Each structure stands twice: as C-alpha cells, then as structure tokens.
Amino acid sequence: MPSPTDFNLSPYYDDFSESKKFHRILFRPSFAVQARELTQSQSILQNQVESVSDHLFKQGAMVIPGQVSIDTEYTSIKLTSKSAASLSTYNGTTLTGNTSGVVAKVVGISVTDGTDPDTLFIKYDKAGTNNTDLVFTAGETVTSNATGSPTLVVATTHTGSAAAIEAGYWAADWGDGCTTVRCYGGIDQELMAKHPNMKNENIL
C-alpha cells in the first residue's frame, strides 16, 4: 500500500501514479536532476516491490517462521532480602544454596512493585549436595557468583509457565507503506506506538 502521506507538494512534487504504468526514469548527462525525478524513482521501486510481495504473501502470512515456545517449568524465587544494591546484579549469574547446595541459573528478574517482592526467574542446574533437594528452600541464604559474591534470602519458591516468540518475519500492511514487519521475540513496542490499532493477533 502506498504511503498515505501526500508527497505531491513542495519541495518533493512526487506525482507518481500507478495508472500511468511508468517503470523507469532516465537521466541524461549534462542535465540537472530534479528532486521530483529522484523521489518518483523511489516511488516506482516501492510500487514494484509491493506488487511482488502482494503476489507472494497474503496479509499476515509467515515469511520466516517465528517459533512459538512454552516453558511449563518456569521456576522463580521471591526474596526476603538481598545484599546487592540492584536486583539486576543477579541477572545471568549462577546461584548456589548455602544450605541445600542446589545450583540454579538466573534467567530473568522482576523488581518489586511495592506489593509483590523482588523475584528472580531461574532454571535449576544441579540438585543439592544430598542428591535429594531439587529446589531452594524457604528461608535459605543463596550466594551468587556475581562480582563480590552477593547473597539473598529466599522467601518462597514457585513454578509457573512462560511463552516466547523467536525472531521472524510476517507480511503485514500497516497503511503507511510498510509491507513487512519483524518480530523480535515479542511485540515491538515502537511499532505499537506508531500503530496503536495493532492487535497481537495481527502478528500471530
């Protein structure tokens, strides 16, 4: 879809019209090139690309698969306290239970909102030293391998689910001349801001 912005005005003067069936603009040596001619060249190319893409892909078609995955064992621990100044210090680090010996990798964080406490999303790597404990225990002190070996105290442990969308391409027409959109593991917030009417189902 052509851009809804009218460029047929100063200083662009883009009067390209698909009905005229022009496919090329020729330039002659020693003659000045007009801005209108350069702008129209872009409009011609955009129109040709759009014609091909509209033929190959229908609205919402998946161009490059964006694999949808779900993890039904997405574990987390809520904290009573922490020695690090910022919760992000623990992100991407390895945690070891001082009592249980359980080892886990931090894959995400959620800073307290004043009601729900600081939360670390983790994936357990190794059972405890007694080969029985599989998760951290409530009240246990846990040490991170981050610089300075910061600690934290576990309040509770939880298991939930998480869904993710891997990067991929979908054919879409947002009414502004854009014919494809890329999804980077989720909904692009900048795109949402530009297109407030976009719904999740347009991408999925």
C-alpha positions as CSV (number, residue, x, y, z in Angstrom):
1,M,0.0,0.0,0.0
2,P,1.4,3.4,-0.9
3,S,2.2,5.8,1.8
4,P,-0.9,7.8,2.9
5,T,1.3,10.9,3.2
6,D,0.9,13.2,0.2
7,F,4.3,14.0,-1.3
8,N,2.9,15.7,-4.3
9,L,3.7,19.1,-2.9
10,S,6.7,21.4,-2.4
11,P,9.5,20.6,-2.2
12,Y,9.0,16.9,-3.4
13,Y,6.4,17.1,-6.2
14,D,6.0,13.3,-6.3
15,D,3.1,12.9,-8.8
16,F,3.7,9.2,-9.3
17,S,0.6,7.3,-10.4
18,E,0.5,3.6,-10.9
19,S,-2.2,4.1,-13.6
20,K,0.4,5.8,-15.8
21,K,2.4,2.5,-15.9
22,F,5.8,4.2,-15.7
23,H,8.5,1.8,-14.6
24,R,11.7,3.8,-15.2
25,I,13.0,7.3,-15.1
26,L,16.0,8.0,-17.4
27,F,18.6,10.7,-16.6
28,R,20.7,12.4,-19.3
29,P,24.3,13.5,-18.9
30,S,24.9,17.3,-18.5
31,F,21.3,17.9,-17.5
32,A,20.3,18.7,-13.9
33,V,18.4,16.1,-12.0
34,Q,15.2,17.3,-10.4
35,A,14.2,16.3,-6.9
36,R,10.8,15.2,-8.3
37,E,12.6,12.7,-10.5
38,L,14.6,11.2,-7.7
39,T,11.5,11.0,-5.4
40,Q,9.5,9.4,-8.2
41,S,12.2,6.8,-8.7
42,Q,11.8,5.6,-5.1
43,S,8.0,5.5,-5.5
44,I,8.3,3.4,-8.7
45,L,10.6,0.9,-6.9
46,Q,8.4,0.8,-3.8
47,N,5.4,0.1,-6.0
48,Q,7.2,-2.7,-7.9
49,V,8.3,-4.4,-4.6
50,E,4.8,-4.1,-3.2
51,S,3.3,-5.7,-6.3
52,V,5.6,-8.7,-5.9
53,S,5.1,-9.0,-2.2
54,D,1.3,-8.8,-2.5
55,H,1.5,-11.6,-5.1
56,L,3.7,-13.9,-2.9
57,F,2.3,-13.2,0.5
58,K,-1.2,-12.6,1.8
59,Q,-1.8,-10.3,4.8
60,G,-0.4,-11.8,8.0
61,A,1.4,-14.6,6.2
62,M,4.5,-16.0,7.9
63,V,7.6,-15.3,5.8
64,I,10.3,-16.6,8.1
65,P,8.9,-18.7,11.0
66,G,8.9,-17.1,14.4
67,Q,8.8,-20.3,16.5
68,V,6.4,-20.1,19.5
69,S,7.6,-21.9,22.5
70,I,6.2,-22.5,26.0
71,D,8.0,-23.5,29.2
72,T,5.7,-25.1,31.7
73,E,8.5,-25.4,34.3
74,Y,9.4,-21.7,34.6
75,T,10.6,-21.5,38.2
76,S,11.1,-18.5,40.3
77,I,12.1,-17.4,43.8
78,K,10.7,-14.5,45.7
79,L,13.2,-12.7,48.0
80,T,13.1,-11.7,51.6
81,S,16.2,-9.6,51.3
82,K,19.3,-9.2,49.1
83,S,22.8,-7.8,49.7
84,A,23.3,-6.3,46.2
85,A,22.1,-2.8,45.7
86,S,20.3,-3.7,42.4
87,L,18.3,-6.8,41.6
88,S,19.9,-6.7,38.1
89,T,23.2,-7.7,39.7
90,Y,21.9,-11.3,39.9
91,N,20.6,-11.5,36.3
92,G,22.5,-14.0,34.3
93,T,24.5,-15.3,37.3
94,T,24.7,-18.7,39.0
95,L,23.1,-19.2,42.4
96,T,24.2,-21.7,45.0
97,G,22.2,-22.6,48.1
98,N,24.4,-22.2,51.2
99,T,22.4,-25.0,53.0
100,S,20.9,-27.2,50.2
101,G,23.8,-26.9,47.7
102,V,21.2,-26.6,44.9
103,V,22.6,-24.7,41.9
104,A,20.5,-22.5,39.5
105,K,20.9,-20.0,36.7
106,V,19.1,-16.7,36.8
107,V,17.3,-16.1,33.5
108,G,15.2,-13.1,34.4
109,I,14.2,-10.6,37.1
110,S,11.2,-8.7,38.3
111,V,11.8,-5.8,40.6
112,T,9.3,-5.3,43.5
113,D,6.3,-3.0,42.7
114,G,5.7,-2.4,46.4
115,T,3.3,-5.3,46.8
116,D,5.0,-8.2,45.1
117,P,8.6,-8.7,46.4
118,D,11.7,-8.9,44.3
119,T,11.6,-12.0,42.1
120,L,14.3,-14.0,40.3
121,F,13.3,-16.3,37.5
122,I,15.7,-19.3,37.5
123,K,16.5,-22.6,35.8
124,Y,17.8,-25.3,38.2
125,D,21.1,-26.8,37.0
126,K,22.0,-29.2,39.8
127,A,20.4,-31.0,42.8
128,G,21.6,-30.4,46.3
129,T,24.6,-31.9,48.0
130,N,22.4,-34.7,49.5
131,N,21.1,-35.5,46.0
132,T,17.6,-35.1,47.3
133,D,16.9,-31.4,47.4
134,L,15.9,-30.1,43.9
135,V,14.9,-26.5,44.7
136,F,16.0,-23.8,47.1
137,T,14.2,-23.9,50.5
138,A,12.2,-21.1,52.1
139,G,14.5,-19.0,54.4
140,E,17.7,-20.3,52.8
141,T,20.6,-17.9,52.1
142,V,21.8,-18.2,48.5
143,T,25.1,-16.9,47.1
144,S,25.6,-15.5,43.6
145,N,28.8,-15.8,41.6
146,A,28.5,-12.2,40.6
147,T,31.3,-9.8,41.5
148,G,31.6,-9.6,45.3
149,S,29.5,-12.8,45.8
150,P,26.3,-11.0,46.8
151,T,23.7,-13.1,48.7
152,L,20.0,-13.2,49.0
153,V,17.4,-14.8,51.2
154,V,14.7,-16.9,49.7
155,A,11.1,-16.2,50.8
156,T,9.2,-18.7,48.7
157,T,9.7,-20.8,45.5
158,H,7.3,-21.1,42.7
159,T,6.7,-22.9,39.3
160,G,4.8,-21.2,36.5
161,S,4.7,-21.1,32.7
162,A,6.3,-18.7,30.2
163,A,5.7,-18.3,26.5
164,A,8.1,-16.7,23.9
165,I,8.2,-15.9,20.3
166,E,11.5,-16.2,18.4
167,A,12.5,-13.6,15.8
168,G,10.7,-14.0,12.5
169,Y,9.1,-12.1,9.6
170,W,5.4,-11.7,8.9
171,A,3.9,-10.0,5.8
172,A,1.8,-7.1,7.0
173,D,0.4,-3.8,5.6
174,W,0.2,-1.1,8.3
175,G,-1.2,1.5,5.9
176,D,2.0,3.6,5.9
177,G,3.9,2.0,3.0
178,C,5.4,-0.7,5.2
179,T,4.8,-4.2,3.8
180,T,6.7,-6.3,6.2
181,V,7.4,-6.3,9.9
182,R,9.9,-8.1,12.0
183,C,9.1,-9.5,15.4
184,Y,12.0,-9.6,17.9
185,G,10.8,-12.2,20.3
186,G,7.6,-10.3,21.1
187,I,5.6,-7.3,20.1
188,D,7.7,-4.4,19.0
189,Q,6.8,-1.6,21.4
190,E,7.9,1.1,19.0
191,L,5.7,-0.4,16.3
192,M,2.8,-0.5,18.8
193,A,3.3,3.2,19.5
194,K,3.3,4.0,15.8
195,H,0.3,1.8,15.1
196,P,-2.0,1.9,18.2
197,N,-4.7,-0.1,16.4
198,M,-2.4,-3.1,16.0
199,K,-3.6,-6.1,18.0
200,N,-1.5,-9.2,19.0
201,E,-3.4,-11.4,16.6
202,N,-2.1,-9.3,13.6
203,I,1.3,-10.7,14.3
204,L,0.4,-14.2,15.5
